[in-house]
Amino acid sequence: MKELLRSNDPTVIAYATALLEGEEIDAFQMDVHMSVLEGSIGILPRRLMVRDEDLFRAQAILRDNDISFDG
């Protein structure tokens, strides 16, 4: 799996996940439950992962919808 997106904003992660699911790309959210350790203040980013073979298409989908990512 490859990291597609890292964000502190859960709405960005949810929106990106919905877009990817609409294009039949499986996405997995990591670090979702880390807020328990940080006290729910949102300083630890969540990561959105996709399969290696879906990375290029997933990046194009995010770019087309003006979601910035490292890549």
Biopython code that builds the backbone (N, CA, C, O; Angstrom):
import numpy as np
from Bio.PDB.StructureBuilder import StructureBuilder

atoms = [
    (1, "MET", "N", (0.839, -1.169, 0.000)),
    (1, "MET", "CA", (0.000, 0.000, 0.000)),
    (1, "MET", "C", (0.890, 1.239, 0.000)),
    (1, "MET", "O", (2.002, 1.233, 0.527)),
    (2, "LYS", "N", (0.369, 2.292, -0.603)),
    (2, "LYS", "CA", (1.076, 3.570, -0.689)),
    (2, "LYS", "C", (0.240, 4.655, -0.023)),
    (2, "LYS", "O", (-0.990, 4.631, -0.067)),
    (3, "GLU", "N", (0.931, 5.599, 0.592)),
    (3, "GLU", "CA", (0.246, 6.736, 1.195)),
    (3, "GLU", "C", (-0.156, 7.710, 0.101)),
    (3, "GLU", "O", (0.680, 8.165, -0.680)),
    (4, "LEU", "N", (-1.428, 8.020, 0.053)),
    (4, "LEU", "CA", (-1.957, 8.951, -0.935)),
    (4, "LEU", "C", (-2.103, 10.349, -0.340)),
    (4, "LEU", "O", (-1.795, 11.343, -0.998)),
    (5, "LEU", "N", (-2.568, 10.422, 0.893)),
    (5, "LEU", "CA", (-2.931, 11.703, 1.485)),
    (5, "LEU", "C", (-2.670, 11.659, 2.979)),
    (5, "LEU", "O", (-2.878, 10.635, 3.630)),
    (6, "ARG", "N", (-2.211, 12.790, 3.519)),
    (6, "ARG", "CA", (-2.018, 12.945, 4.970)),
    (6, "ARG", "C", (-2.655, 14.274, 5.349)),
    (6, "ARG", "O", (-2.330, 15.311, 4.770)),
    (7, "SER", "N", (-3.559, 14.244, 6.317)),
    (7, "SER", "CA", (-4.256, 15.475, 6.692)),
    (7, "SER", "C", (-4.725, 15.420, 8.140)),
    (7, "SER", "O", (-5.043, 14.354, 8.667)),
    (8, "ASN", "N", (-4.760, 16.580, 8.768)),
    (8, "ASN", "CA", (-5.341, 16.713, 10.103)),
    (8, "ASN", "C", (-6.844, 16.934, 10.030)),
    (8, "ASN", "O", (-7.537, 16.838, 11.043)),
    (9, "ASP", "N", (-7.348, 17.225, 8.850)),
    (9, "ASP", "CA", (-8.764, 17.541, 8.667)),
    (9, "ASP", "C", (-9.548, 16.271, 8.300)),
    (9, "ASP", "O", (-9.398, 15.758, 7.191)),
    (10, "PRO", "N", (-10.375, 15.762, 9.209)),
    (10, "PRO", "CA", (-11.118, 14.529, 8.914)),
    (10, "PRO", "C", (-12.115, 14.686, 7.773)),
    (10, "PRO", "O", (-12.473, 13.697, 7.134)),
    (11, "THR", "N", (-12.572, 15.911, 7.504)),
    (11, "THR", "CA", (-13.512, 16.086, 6.395)),
    (11, "THR", "C", (-12.814, 15.901, 5.043)),
    (11, "THR", "O", (-13.423, 15.406, 4.095)),
    (12, "VAL", "N", (-11.546, 16.294, 4.952)),
    (12, "VAL", "CA", (-10.784, 16.087, 3.708)),
    (12, "VAL", "C", (-10.594, 14.598, 3.462)),
    (12, "VAL", "O", (-10.750, 14.123, 2.337)),
    (13, "ILE", "N", (-10.258, 13.865, 4.517)),
    (13, "ILE", "CA", (-10.078, 12.420, 4.397)),
    (13, "ILE", "C", (-11.390, 11.761, 3.976)),
    (13, "ILE", "O", (-11.391, 10.895, 3.101)),
    (14, "ALA", "N", (-12.490, 12.153, 4.579)),
    (14, "ALA", "CA", (-13.794, 11.573, 4.245)),
    (14, "ALA", "C", (-14.186, 11.888, 2.808)),
    (14, "ALA", "O", (-14.683, 11.018, 2.093)),
    (15, "TYR", "N", (-13.966, 13.124, 2.385)),
    (15, "TYR", "CA", (-14.295, 13.530, 1.009)),
    (15, "TYR", "C", (-13.446, 12.761, 0.006)),
    (15, "TYR", "O", (-13.966, 12.261, -0.991)),
    (16, "ALA", "N", (-12.152, 12.662, 0.261)),
    (16, "ALA", "CA", (-11.259, 11.929, -0.643)),
    (16, "ALA", "C", (-11.657, 10.456, -0.699)),
    (16, "ALA", "O", (-11.653, 9.854, -1.773)),
    (17, "THR", "N", (-11.996, 9.877, 0.436)),
    (17, "THR", "CA", (-12.419, 8.473, 0.466)),
    (17, "THR", "C", (-13.680, 8.275, -0.362)),
    (17, "THR", "O", (-13.774, 7.305, -1.115)),
    (18, "ALA", "N", (-14.642, 9.167, -0.239)),
    (18, "ALA", "CA", (-15.886, 9.063, -1.016)),
    (18, "ALA", "C", (-15.613, 9.179, -2.515)),
    (18, "ALA", "O", (-16.194, 8.443, -3.313)),
    (19, "LEU", "N", (-14.729, 10.104, -2.897)),
    (19, "LEU", "CA", (-14.385, 10.240, -4.315)),
    (19, "LEU", "C", (-13.745, 8.972, -4.854)),
    (19, "LEU", "O", (-14.075, 8.521, -5.950)),
    (20, "LEU", "N", (-12.841, 8.404, -4.091)),
    (20, "LEU", "CA", (-12.151, 7.191, -4.529)),
    (20, "LEU", "C", (-13.100, 6.005, -4.611)),
    (20, "LEU", "O", (-13.039, 5.216, -5.553)),
    (21, "GLU", "N", (-13.979, 5.882, -3.619)),
    (21, "GLU", "CA", (-14.956, 4.794, -3.652)),
    (21, "GLU", "C", (-15.886, 4.927, -4.848)),
    (21, "GLU", "O", (-16.309, 3.921, -5.418)),
    (22, "GLY", "N", (-16.211, 6.159, -5.236)),
    (22, "GLY", "CA", (-17.036, 6.392, -6.415)),
    (22, "GLY", "C", (-16.364, 5.926, -7.698)),
    (22, "GLY", "O", (-17.037, 5.618, -8.682)),
    (23, "GLU", "N", (-15.043, 5.876, -7.686)),
    (23, "GLU", "CA", (-14.267, 5.395, -8.845)),
    (23, "GLU", "C", (-13.799, 3.959, -8.651)),
    (23, "GLU", "O", (-12.941, 3.470, -9.385)),
    (24, "GLU", "N", (-14.379, 3.279, -7.640)),
    (24, "GLU", "CA", (-14.073, 1.880, -7.328)),
    (24, "GLU", "C", (-12.603, 1.650, -6.991)),
    (24, "GLU", "O", (-12.007, 0.653, -7.400)),
    (25, "ILE", "N", (-12.026, 2.596, -6.234)),
    (25, "ILE", "CA", (-10.673, 2.455, -5.713)),
    (25, "ILE", "C", (-10.788, 2.268, -4.208)),
    (25, "ILE", "O", (-11.344, 3.117, -3.511)),
    (26, "ASP", "N", (-10.262, 1.157, -3.710)),
    (26, "ASP", "CA", (-10.300, 0.896, -2.279)),
    (26, "ASP", "C", (-9.296, 1.792, -1.570)),
    (26, "ASP", "O", (-8.150, 1.912, -2.002)),
    (27, "ALA", "N", (-9.724, 2.411, -0.494)),
    (27, "ALA", "CA", (-8.854, 3.272, 0.309)),
    (27, "ALA", "C", (-8.968, 2.848, 1.767)),
    (27, "ALA", "O", (-10.040, 2.461, 2.234)),
    (28, "PHE", "N", (-7.855, 2.927, 2.472)),
    (28, "PHE", "CA", (-7.804, 2.537, 3.875)),
    (28, "PHE", "C", (-7.291, 3.707, 4.697)),
    (28, "PHE", "O", (-6.234, 4.267, 4.403)),
    (29, "GLN", "N", (-8.044, 4.072, 5.728)),
    (29, "GLN", "CA", (-7.640, 5.181, 6.589)),
    (29, "GLN", "C", (-6.791, 4.641, 7.738)),
    (29, "GLN", "O", (-7.181, 3.703, 8.433)),
    (30, "MET", "N", (-5.627, 5.251, 7.921)),
    (30, "MET", "CA", (-4.751, 4.862, 9.025)),
    (30, "MET", "C", (-4.680, 5.999, 10.042)),
    (30, "MET", "O", (-4.911, 7.162, 9.711)),
    (31, "ASP", "N", (-4.362, 5.648, 11.264)),
    (31, "ASP", "CA", (-4.192, 6.588, 12.374)),
    (31, "ASP", "C", (-5.505, 7.250, 12.797)),
    (31, "ASP", "O", (-5.492, 8.327, 13.392)),
    (32, "VAL", "N", (-6.611, 6.623, 12.500)),
    (32, "VAL", "CA", (-7.916, 7.191, 12.846)),
    (32, "VAL", "C", (-8.103, 7.262, 14.353)),
    (32, "VAL", "O", (-8.670, 8.229, 14.862)),
    (33, "HIS", "N", (-7.642, 6.266, 15.061)),
    (33, "HIS", "CA", (-7.873, 6.204, 16.503)),
    (33, "HIS", "C", (-6.741, 6.823, 17.316)),
    (33, "HIS", "O", (-6.712, 6.678, 18.538)),
    (34, "MET", "N", (-5.820, 7.502, 16.664)),
    (34, "MET", "CA", (-4.726, 8.156, 17.381)),
    (34, "MET", "C", (-5.222, 9.352, 18.192)),
    (34, "MET", "O", (-4.518, 9.824, 19.084)),
    (35, "SER", "N", (-6.421, 9.844, 17.894)),
    (35, "SER", "CA", (-6.938, 10.989, 18.639)),
    (35, "SER", "C", (-7.132, 10.659, 20.111)),
    (35, "SER", "O", (-7.138, 11.559, 20.952)),
    (36, "VAL", "N", (-7.289, 9.387, 20.431)),
    (36, "VAL", "CA", (-7.398, 8.977, 21.831)),
    (36, "VAL", "C", (-6.105, 9.306, 22.564)),
    (36, "VAL", "O", (-6.131, 9.740, 23.716)),
    (37, "LEU", "N", (-4.978, 9.100, 21.896)),
    (37, "LEU", "CA", (-3.684, 9.364, 22.520)),
    (37, "LEU", "C", (-3.362, 10.855, 22.592)),
    (37, "LEU", "O", (-2.682, 11.296, 23.519)),
    (38, "GLU", "N", (-3.837, 11.621, 21.638)),
    (38, "GLU", "CA", (-3.508, 13.046, 21.593)),
    (38, "GLU", "C", (-4.517, 13.906, 22.339)),
    (38, "GLU", "O", (-4.317, 15.114, 22.466)),
    (39, "GLY", "N", (-5.580, 13.319, 22.826)),
    (39, "GLY", "CA", (-6.591, 14.078, 23.555)),
    (39, "GLY", "C", (-7.600, 14.762, 22.650)),
    (39, "GLY", "O", (-8.239, 15.730, 23.062)),
    (40, "SER", "N", (-7.754, 14.279, 21.427)),
    (40, "SER", "CA", (-8.735, 14.778, 20.454)),
    (40, "SER", "C", (-8.523, 16.240, 20.060)),
    (40, "SER", "O", (-9.492, 16.952, 19.795)),
    (41, "ILE", "N", (-7.264, 16.695, 20.017)),
    (41, "ILE", "CA", (-7.018, 18.081, 19.615)),
    (41, "ILE", "C", (-6.606, 18.184, 18.147)),
    (41, "ILE", "O", (-6.424, 19.292, 17.643)),
    (42, "GLY", "N", (-6.455, 17.064, 17.458)),
    (42, "GLY", "CA", (-6.241, 17.090, 16.018)),
    (42, "GLY", "C", (-4.836, 17.427, 15.558)),
    (42, "GLY", "O", (-4.669, 17.964, 14.464)),
    (43, "ILE", "N", (-3.817, 17.127, 16.360)),
    (43, "ILE", "CA", (-2.459, 17.460, 15.920)),
    (43, "ILE", "C", (-1.796, 16.334, 15.137)),
    (43, "ILE", "O", (-0.859, 16.578, 14.378)),
    (44, "LEU", "N", (-2.273, 15.104, 15.314)),
    (44, "LEU", "CA", (-1.697, 13.980, 14.576)),
    (44, "LEU", "C", (-2.480, 13.756, 13.292)),
    (44, "LEU", "O", (-3.693, 13.547, 13.336)),
    (45, "PRO", "N", (-1.810, 13.796, 12.163)),
    (45, "PRO", "CA", (-2.529, 13.634, 10.894)),
    (45, "PRO", "C", (-2.986, 12.197, 10.655)),
    (45, "PRO", "O", (-2.378, 11.240, 11.134)),
    (46, "ARG", "N", (-4.049, 12.084, 9.918)),
    (46, "ARG", "CA", (-4.533, 10.782, 9.457)),
    (46, "ARG", "C", (-3.976, 10.542, 8.067)),
    (46, "ARG", "O", (-3.722, 11.484, 7.316)),
    (47, "ARG", "N", (-3.788, 9.277, 7.729)),
    (47, "ARG", "CA", (-3.260, 8.927, 6.415)),
    (47, "ARG", "C", (-4.287, 8.120, 5.639)),
    (47, "ARG", "O", (-5.019, 7.309, 6.207)),
    (48, "LEU", "N", (-4.331, 8.354, 4.341)),
    (48, "LEU", "CA", (-5.204, 7.610, 3.446)),
    (48, "LEU", "C", (-4.318, 6.791, 2.522)),
    (48, "LEU", "O", (-3.487, 7.341, 1.798)),
    (49, "MET", "N", (-4.495, 5.483, 2.549)),
    (49, "MET", "CA", (-3.652, 4.560, 1.797)),
    (49, "MET", "C", (-4.453, 3.926, 0.666)),
    (49, "MET", "O", (-5.655, 3.691, 0.796)),
    (50, "VAL", "N", (-3.767, 3.649, -0.457)),
    (50, "VAL", "CA", (-4.361, 2.936, -1.586)),
    (50, "VAL", "C", (-3.387, 1.853, -2.049)),
    (50, "VAL", "O", (-2.207, 1.869, -1.697)),
    (51, "ARG", "N", (-3.892, 0.930, -2.829)),
    (51, "ARG", "CA", (-3.020, -0.111, -3.386)),
    (51, "ARG", "C", (-2.024, 0.519, -4.348)),
    (51, "ARG", "O", (-2.314, 1.536, -4.979)),
    (52, "ASP", "N", (-0.858, -0.086, -4.456)),
    (52, "ASP", "CA", (0.209, 0.429, -5.320)),
    (52, "ASP", "C", (-0.284, 0.683, -6.743)),
    (52, "ASP", "O", (0.035, 1.709, -7.345)),
    (53, "GLU", "N", (-1.058, -0.252, -7.269)),
    (53, "GLU", "CA", (-1.502, -0.134, -8.659)),
    (53, "GLU", "C", (-2.581, 0.932, -8.865)),
    (53, "GLU", "O", (-2.850, 1.328, -9.999)),
    (54, "ASP", "N", (-3.198, 1.396, -7.776)),
    (54, "ASP", "CA", (-4.234, 2.432, -7.868)),
    (54, "ASP", "C", (-3.697, 3.845, -7.598)),
    (54, "ASP", "O", (-4.441, 4.817, -7.732)),
    (55, "LEU", "N", (-2.434, 3.972, -7.225)),
    (55, "LEU", "CA", (-1.889, 5.253, -6.789)),
    (55, "LEU", "C", (-1.997, 6.336, -7.864)),
    (55, "LEU", "O", (-2.445, 7.444, -7.568)),
    (56, "PHE", "N", (-1.604, 6.048, -9.082)),
    (56, "PHE", "CA", (-1.620, 7.063, -10.150)),
    (56, "PHE", "C", (-3.040, 7.572, -10.406)),
    (56, "PHE", "O", (-3.259, 8.780, -10.490)),
    (57, "ARG", "N", (-3.998, 6.661, -10.528)),
    (57, "ARG", "CA", (-5.396, 7.059, -10.750)),
    (57, "ARG", "C", (-5.941, 7.843, -9.564)),
    (57, "ARG", "O", (-6.655, 8.830, -9.743)),
    (58, "ALA", "N", (-5.608, 7.408, -8.364)),
    (58, "ALA", "CA", (-6.091, 8.083, -7.157)),
    (58, "ALA", "C", (-5.535, 9.506, -7.069)),
    (58, "ALA", "O", (-6.258, 10.433, -6.703)),
    (59, "GLN", "N", (-4.264, 9.682, -7.402)),
    (59, "GLN", "CA", (-3.676, 11.024, -7.402)),
    (59, "GLN", "C", (-4.368, 11.916, -8.427)),
    (59, "GLN", "O", (-4.612, 13.092, -8.158)),
    (60, "ALA", "N", (-4.684, 11.371, -9.592)),
    (60, "ALA", "CA", (-5.370, 12.145, -10.627)),
    (60, "ALA", "C", (-6.765, 12.575, -10.153)),
    (60, "ALA", "O", (-7.199, 13.694, -10.424)),
    (61, "ILE", "N", (-7.455, 11.687, -9.453)),
    (61, "ILE", "CA", (-8.793, 12.004, -8.947)),
    (61, "ILE", "C", (-8.722, 13.136, -7.928)),
    (61, "ILE", "O", (-9.536, 14.058, -7.969)),
    (62, "LEU", "N", (-7.753, 13.073, -7.014)),
    (62, "LEU", "CA", (-7.607, 14.139, -6.026)),
    (62, "LEU", "C", (-7.227, 15.455, -6.691)),
    (62, "LEU", "O", (-7.757, 16.508, -6.338)),
    (63, "ARG", "N", (-6.320, 15.396, -7.642)),
    (63, "ARG", "CA", (-5.886, 16.605, -8.355)),
    (63, "ARG", "C", (-7.066, 17.236, -9.095)),
    (63, "ARG", "O", (-7.224, 18.457, -9.073)),
    (64, "ASP", "N", (-7.890, 16.423, -9.748)),
    (64, "ASP", "CA", (-9.056, 16.923, -10.486)),
    (64, "ASP", "C", (-10.091, 17.574, -9.577)),
    (64, "ASP", "O", (-10.887, 18.400, -10.023)),
    (65, "ASN", "N", (-10.076, 17.198, -8.301)),
    (65, "ASN", "CA", (-11.037, 17.747, -7.344)),
    (65, "ASN", "C", (-10.397, 18.742, -6.378)),
    (65, "ASN", "O", (-10.948, 19.037, -5.317)),
    (66, "ASP", "N", (-9.233, 19.253, -6.758)),
    (66, "ASP", "CA", (-8.533, 20.286, -5.989)),
    (66, "ASP", "C", (-8.229, 19.906, -4.551)),
    (66, "ASP", "O", (-8.318, 20.740, -3.650)),
    (67, "ILE", "N", (-7.867, 18.636, -4.334)),
    (67, "ILE", "CA", (-7.418, 18.188, -3.030)),
    (67, "ILE", "C", (-5.904, 18.047, -3.124)),
    (67, "ILE", "O", (-5.391, 17.256, -3.916)),
    (68, "SER", "N", (-5.200, 18.819, -2.310)),
    (68, "SER", "CA", (-3.741, 18.779, -2.375)),
    (68, "SER", "C", (-3.217, 17.568, -1.597)),
    (68, "SER", "O", (-3.769, 17.166, -0.573)),
    (69, "PHE", "N", (-2.145, 17.014, -2.122)),
    (69, "PHE", "CA", (-1.488, 15.872, -1.495)),
    (69, "PHE", "C", (0.007, 15.996, -1.774)),
    (69, "PHE", "O", (0.419, 16.759, -2.647)),
    (70, "ASP", "N", (0.796, 15.263, -1.049)),
    (70, "ASP", "CA", (2.238, 15.270, -1.278)),
    (70, "ASP", "C", (2.557, 14.282, -2.397)),
    (70, "ASP", "O", (2.592, 13.072, -2.176)),
    (71, "GLY", "N", (2.788, 14.805, -3.588)),
    (71, "GLY", "CA", (3.100, 13.903, -4.673)),
    (71, "GLY", "C", (2.921, 14.528, -6.003)),
    (71, "GLY", "O", (3.149, 13.882, -7.025)),
]
sb = StructureBuilder()
sb.init_structure("model")
sb.init_model(0)
sb.init_chain("A")
sb.init_seg("    ")
for serial, (resi, resn, name, xyz) in enumerate(atoms, 1):
    if name == "N":
        sb.init_residue(resn, " ", resi, " ")
    sb.init_atom(name, np.array(xyz, "f"), 0.0, 1.0, " ", f" {name:<3s}", serial, name[0])
structure = sb.get_structure()
